Amino acid sequence: MFDDGYYVVKPDAWITYVANGLPEADARYTAEFQTPANASIFGYEAETAAWQTLPAWAAIATADRIITPELQRQMSKRSGAKLIEIDAGHLLQISHPDEVTALIKEAAAAAK
């Protein structure tokens, strides 16, 4: 962690846990160009949750090593989300862009 509270994940850990399932070159690229996050985000408590009043959609990464698929399913069920499951790691938007895009388009169409 940096003195200002920001941190990045070590590249080898990023590749193993965050970018699992990506081609080696893509995994290394994402590890090297990750955006630093501030540790304060982990203490944030939302006042309201949009899923309590709005429809929700979710894409579950069944090989995720960051957020367990079981937890993803639990949160999706609690929110009443329409969900899809994709056999991939955490970075679904990179490894399976077509499936993620289709889900986003479905959500956007339903919001009209």
C-alpha positions as CSV (number, residue, x, y, z in Angstrom):
1,M,0.0,0.0,0.0
2,F,1.2,3.5,-0.8
3,D,1.4,6.2,1.8
4,D,-1.7,7.9,0.5
5,G,-3.9,4.8,1.1
6,Y,-3.9,3.6,-2.5
7,Y,-2.7,0.1,-3.5
8,V,-2.2,-2.2,-6.5
9,V,-2.2,-6.0,-6.5
10,K,1.2,-7.5,-7.2
11,P,1.4,-8.6,-10.8
12,D,1.9,-12.3,-10.1
13,A,-1.1,-12.3,-7.7
14,W,-3.2,-10.3,-10.2
15,I,-2.5,-12.8,-13.0
16,T,-3.3,-15.8,-10.8
17,Y,-6.4,-14.5,-9.0
18,V,-7.9,-11.6,-11.0
19,A,-6.9,-12.4,-14.6
20,N,-7.3,-16.2,-14.4
21,G,-8.6,-17.5,-17.7
22,L,-7.2,-14.7,-19.8
23,P,-4.6,-15.3,-22.4
24,E,-1.1,-14.7,-20.9
25,A,-0.5,-11.5,-22.8
26,D,-3.9,-10.0,-21.8
27,A,-3.4,-11.1,-18.2
28,R,0.0,-9.4,-18.0
29,Y,-1.3,-6.3,-19.7
30,T,-4.1,-6.0,-17.1
31,A,-1.7,-6.6,-14.3
32,E,0.7,-3.9,-15.4
33,F,-2.0,-1.3,-16.1
34,Q,-4.4,-1.8,-13.2
35,T,-5.7,1.4,-11.7
36,P,-4.7,1.9,-8.0
37,A,-7.6,1.6,-5.6
38,N,-8.0,3.3,-2.3
39,A,-8.3,1.0,0.8
40,S,-11.0,3.4,2.1
41,I,-13.5,1.8,-0.3
42,F,-13.7,-1.3,1.9
43,G,-15.2,0.7,4.8
44,Y,-18.0,2.4,2.7
45,E,-21.5,1.5,3.7
46,A,-24.3,2.4,1.2
47,E,-27.3,4.2,2.6
48,T,-29.7,2.5,0.0
49,A,-29.3,-0.3,-2.5
50,A,-30.7,0.3,-6.0
51,W,-31.7,-3.4,-6.3
52,Q,-34.3,-2.9,-3.5
53,T,-36.4,-0.8,-5.9
54,L,-35.0,-1.4,-9.4
55,P,-34.6,-4.6,-11.5
56,A,-31.2,-6.2,-11.4
57,W,-29.1,-8.3,-13.8
58,A,-25.9,-10.3,-12.9
59,A,-23.2,-12.2,-14.7
60,I,-21.7,-14.9,-12.4
61,A,-18.1,-15.9,-13.1
62,T,-18.1,-19.5,-12.1
63,A,-14.2,-19.7,-12.0
64,D,-13.9,-16.4,-10.1
65,R,-11.0,-16.4,-7.5
66,I,-11.8,-12.9,-6.2
67,I,-15.6,-13.1,-5.4
68,T,-16.6,-16.7,-4.9
69,P,-19.4,-17.8,-7.3
70,E,-21.4,-18.9,-4.2
71,L,-21.4,-15.3,-2.9
72,Q,-22.2,-14.0,-6.3
73,R,-25.2,-16.3,-6.5
74,Q,-26.3,-15.4,-3.0
75,M,-26.2,-11.7,-3.8
76,S,-28.0,-12.2,-7.1
77,K,-30.7,-14.2,-5.4
78,R,-31.2,-11.6,-2.7
79,S,-31.5,-8.8,-5.3
80,G,-33.9,-10.9,-7.5
81,A,-31.4,-10.5,-10.4
82,K,-31.9,-12.1,-13.7
83,L,-28.6,-13.9,-14.0
84,I,-26.3,-15.7,-16.4
85,E,-23.4,-17.9,-15.4
86,I,-20.2,-17.8,-17.4
87,D,-17.4,-20.4,-17.0
88,A,-14.6,-17.8,-16.6
89,G,-12.6,-15.8,-14.1
90,H,-13.2,-12.4,-12.6
91,L,-12.6,-10.3,-15.7
92,L,-15.7,-11.4,-17.6
93,Q,-15.9,-8.2,-19.6
94,I,-12.5,-9.0,-21.2
95,S,-12.8,-12.8,-21.5
96,H,-16.4,-13.0,-22.6
97,P,-17.4,-9.6,-24.0
98,D,-20.2,-10.8,-26.2
99,E,-22.1,-12.5,-23.3
100,V,-21.6,-9.5,-21.0
101,T,-22.7,-7.1,-23.8
102,A,-25.8,-9.1,-24.4
103,L,-26.7,-9.0,-20.7
104,I,-26.2,-5.3,-20.6
105,K,-28.3,-4.8,-23.7
106,E,-31.1,-6.9,-22.2
107,A,-31.0,-4.8,-19.0
108,A,-31.0,-1.6,-21.0
109,A,-34.0,-2.7,-23.2
110,A,-35.9,-3.6,-20.0
111,A,-35.2,-0.2,-18.5
112,K,-36.9,1.6,-21.4
